[in-house]
């Protein structure tokens, strides 16, 4: 008896609420109704401002990331050059000490 009267969720909703056609007069089936309020120039201006601000913020974030990467790369390069200079200075000192000792 349990299996006899089991309804799917959609069938229960259709029974409780009734079925509704997706037909819109003048537009046909499946079309969505038009907005109740027309889009104003102010709406468009607000949307354009929002999009431009979003793009600007994303570009700024990307530029900051790139700048941080470049700074890190430059710092690494400077450290490598500093180590090389220190190594060269040690070699030069050692050579000068050898020459002094030879004389």
Secondary structure by P-SEA (a helix, b strand, c coil): ccccccccaaaaaaaaccccccccccccccccccccccccaaaaaaaaaaaaaaaaaaaaaaaaaaaaaaaaaaaaaaaaaaaaaaaaaaaaaaaaaaaaaac
